Amino acid sequence: MEYLRLIRTDYLFSPDPAIYRAHVQLFHFFPIACILQSTITTPMGKTSVKSVLNLPGKLSWILMELISPTSFFLTFYLNSPAPLATLANLPFSHKVLSILYLIHYLNRALISPLRAPAYAPAHVIVLLVGTYFNYLNGYSLSSFLLLRQGSIPQDGKWWGLRFTTGVAIWVIGFWGNIWHEDVLYEIRRRAKREHLETAEAKKEDGLGEGVERVLVPGRLVVRAENSGHVYEIPEGGLWQYCWHPHYFMEWIEWTGFLIAAGGWECAPAINFLVNEIASMTPRAFQGVEFYKRKFGRRVPRRKAVVPFLL
């Protein structure tokens, strides 16, 4: 694998502390792009739009998300003459957080999309922006955790409690994200299992435009008249209180990671959490409008993403 070292440049995957700091500072500006995102409809997922520049949703998601662990690995490998020895000498906290990071992306980049029944097409701009976001994220966290551009404070009598608490919060958020996401997957699986695309349906007052109600006892299910796509109100868990609990639980997950990483001591973890919130919040409000368009006056009153608050 020695030839891989040839791809390192003075910028990409650089071990130079000045380059690392520049990457971290560049990541500070991503919320600006996310604010701009609130003025347009994000062309992916439930808010996907028709375009000649669309890519297959599942494939583009996998490619985009794999960039982060790939960047994480290459930043370490290309700058470590003895990778195994370097890993062995890392502090325990750095090892644990590196494992948590890789577990997250194993699920996010591979397990979750492969379990999902389908992904809506995504615009190529989503792939490009997401690719750069994930490069910065993987590079900066690898530089901090594996190349020791920073360190997690491990002195004082409270550091062990802080670290353990952060990891526990990460586990809760990780599990909650998967559980709530699976509610959406089950809606699609059930629609296919029950053949709701072709089931009997009728027009009803109070629903959104261009949809008809599928006659399913005890559930509010609608079908788009033009595409035949089936939609259902998610229920259970935090879905009772907000429209995007899987987003919220991912924020909980990375809040736990930030706590375990020392809080303000880990700038890459701060960047990741802030940028996630900044990028996902506009999508959450766009998602609320999506549900209103489909279910009209029948849509339940829930917060967009944070139960009881937002």
Long-range contacts (C-beta under 8 A, 24 or more apart in sequence): 1-77, 4-74, 4-77, 4-78, 5-78, 7-74, 7-78, 8-74, 8-78, 8-79, 12-135, 12-139, 13-71, 13-74, 13-75, 13-78, 13-79, 13-139, 15-79, 15-143, 15-147, 17-149, 20-139, 20-140, 20-143, 20-147, 20-149, 23-136, 23-139, 23-140, 23-143, 24-140, 24-267, 24-268, 24-271, 26-136, 27-136, 27-137, 27-140, 27-268, 27-271, 27-275, 28-271, 30-133, 30-136, 30-271, 30-275, 30-278, 30-279, 31-274, 31-275, 31-278, 33-129, 33-279, 34-275, 34-278, 34-279, 34-281, 34-282, 35-278, 35-282, 37-279, 37-282, 37-283, 38-281, 38-282, 38-285, 41-286, 42-126, 42-282, 42-283, 42-286, 43-122, 43-123, 43-125, 43-126, 44-120, 44-121, 44-122, 44-123, 44-126, 45-119, 45-120, 45-122, 45-283, 45-287, 46-120, 46-287, 46-290, 47-283, 47-286, 47-287, 47-290, 48-120, 48-121, 48-122, 48-123, 49-123, 51-121, 51-123, 53-123, 53-124, 53-125, 54-121, 54-122, 54-123, 54-124, 55-121, 55-122, 55-123, 55-124, 55-127, 56-119, 56-121, 57-118, 57-119, 57-120, 57-121, 57-122, 58-113, 58-116, 58-118, 58-119, 60-122, 60-124, 60-126, 60-127, 61-109, 61-113, 61-119, 61-122, 62-109, 62-110, 62-113, 63-127, 63-131, 64-126, 64-127, 64-130, 64-131, 64-134, 65-105, 65-108, 65-109, 65-113, 65-130, 65-134, 66-105, 66-109, 66-110, 67-130, 67-131, 67-134, 67-135, 67-138, 68-105, 68-109, 68-134, 68-135, 68-137, 68-138, 69-101, 69-102, 69-105, 69-106, 69-109, 69-138, 70-138, 71-134, 71-135, 71-136, 71-137, 71-138, 71-139, 71-142, 72-98, 72-101, 72-102, 72-105, 72-138, 72-139, 72-141, 72-142, 72-146, 73-138, 73-142, 75-138, 75-139, 75-142, 75-143, 75-146, 75-147, 76-142, 76-146, 76-147, 79-147, 80-146, 80-147, 86-146, 87-146, 90-145, 90-146, 90-148, 91-151, 91-152, 91-154, 93-152, 93-154, 93-163, 93-260, 93-261, 94-145, 94-146, 94-148, 94-151, 94-152, 96-163, 96-167, 96-260, 97-145, 97-152, 97-257, 97-260, 97-261, 98-145, 98-146, 100-167, 100-170, 100-257, 100-260, 101-141, 101-145, 101-257, 103-174, 104-174, 104-253, 107-174, 107-178, 112-178, 112-181, 115-182, 115-185, 116-185, 116-188, 117-185, 117-188, 117-189, 117-192, 118-188, 133-275, 133-279, 136-271, 137-268, 137-271, 137-272, 137-275, 140-267, 140-268, 140-271, 141-268, 141-269, 141-272, 143-268, 144-261, 144-266, 144-267, 144-268, 144-269, 150-265, 150-266, 150-267, 150-268, 151-265, 152-260, 152-261, 152-262, 152-265, 152-266, 153-262, 153-265, 162-259, 162-260, 162-262, 163-260, 165-256, 165-259, 165-260, 166-256, 166-257, 166-258, 166-259, 166-260, 166-261, 167-256, 167-260, 168-256, 169-252, 169-253, 169-255, 169-256, 169-259, 170-253, 170-254, 170-256, 170-257, 170-260, 171-256, 172-249, 172-252, 172-253, 172-256, 173-249, 173-250, 173-251, 173-252, 173-253, 173-254, 173-255, 173-256, 174-249, 174-253, 175-249, 176-237, 176-238, 176-245, 176-246, 176-249, 176-252, 176-253, 177-246, 177-249, 177-250, 177-253, 179-237, 179-249, 180-237, 180-238, 180-239, 180-245, 180-246, 180-249, 181-246, 183-234, 183-235, 183-236, 183-237, 183-239, 184-234, 184-246, 187-231, 187-232, 187-234, 188-230, 190-232, 191-221, 191-230, 191-232, 196-221, 196-223, 196-230, 197-223, 197-228, 197-229, 197-230, 198-228, 199-223, 206-296, 206-297, 206-298, 207-294, 207-295, 207-296, 207-297, 207-298, 208-292, 208-293, 208-294, 208-295, 208-296, 209-293, 209-296, 211-294, 211-295, 220-295, 220-298, 222-294, 222-295, 224-294, 231-294, 231-295, 233-291, 233-295, 233-299, 233-300, 238-307, 239-302, 240-302, 241-302, 241-303, 241-307, 241-308, 242-302, 242-303, 242-304, 242-305, 242-306, 242-307, 243-284, 243-287, 243-288, 243-291, 243-302, 243-303, 243-304, 243-305, 244-280, 244-283, 244-284, 244-287, 244-304, 244-305, 245-305, 245-307, 247-280, 247-283, 247-284, 247-305, 248-305, 248-306, 248-307, 250-276, 250-280, 251-276, 251-277, 251-280, 280-305, 281-305, 281-310
